[in-house]
Amino acid sequence: MAGQEIRFDDGAVYEKFMGVWSRSAGEVFLDWIAPQPSRSWLDVGCGNGAFTQLLCERVNPSRVMGVDPSGAQLEFARGRPGVSCASFVKGDALALPAEDGSFDGAVMALVIQFVPDPVRGVAEMVRAVRPGGCVAAYTWDLPGGGVPTQLLYDELEALGAALLVPPSADATRLDAMHALWSDAGLVDVETRDIAVERTFAGFDDWWTIATSGPISTAAIAALSAGARAQLKATVRSRLTPGTEGRITCHARAHAVKGRVPA
């Protein structure tokens, strides 16, 4: 199936749906790329600022510019605490509003699968980063089923639901990410897995959050009432509650980093 445009426009909904997951993976990612303080960073596809906030809190950068096509997401990002060093600009990953070599580093957090031309997207990050600077990304392992809501997607497909597909899902493979970074002329390219988990208060909490994303929302809306009830019952039976009814779910991300040649 050909990839399709998938947009996130509600920052508050995205925060509950994916922002928490993003920061969990982002913590490990930042430890791995080990950015030095007082540097400038470009956050490509910053969305509602979940990773931008983490970057500001953890790294103490001199400045961050978050770029995203959604004005509503950017407005949410501007209201986050602790992002005074960040500016948020509406823009396209394929034509970044940044001068050549104007940043010390560039990152994409949970974004590359949504970029219609990943080769050009990586090239734009490389262009915007100074020689010796870091270009890095992390995102869910889509072909390997690493998405936090994979269980829901599997059961939707079993019911014959048509799921929206990100335009560049294949770019989330580790070998594909390594090739994208190497082919862009970056050096010292490395990749790694990132395993994360999240605990929900119970099934209702999980269901409300998991079904709020644009892929599942569109697919569930197209089901009959009977199929929706069947979906919910099947998913409930596959989630095993732990202490006090809590449900812990796991996800797997892939990460890549490289350096612009000096």
C-alpha angles and dihedrals in degrees: 000000000000118000119260135205111264117190132195111200106157110077096190094051091045090051092061095036101046112348093083091049091046093056093047091056090037093060091058091041093054092049087053100048090040098203117202119238124256094035130127120247137193114211106200115203090007093171111182092352099258094139093033090060091048090050091051093047098044105036107031093221123193089233141343128202115201116200124194137149094229115087091192092054091048091051090055090048092054090057095057118112118245098026100107090123091057133085122195121215131183108236151124126267088222093057107027117199091233134107121241113282093357098133136056092219145000131208139186115202115195090334116101095085089060095051107098093209109032093178091059092041093056091044089055092053091048090050092053096049125082122240110283092022127130127254114187144157143180131194142152120290095246100177090045095051096249096140114119090234096045093119091058092046091050092053092045090054090048087058090051095253117159110236124203110245123212110242095240105031091139090061089072093073113108093236091048092050091049091050093048091053095043094046089051088063097254118147134213089032115184135173135195145171121251118201118196138169137200131198122217127199091241144312095297090053091049093045095050092051099039094051095049097080120100095246097054094036092058094043095047092047089059093055125093118251090255093051091049091053090048091050093052093047093048094048091047090054091053096052113080114207120219132193112359091355095298119152123214119200131187135214137182127218132189121220135193134186136180142162130244106241113259 
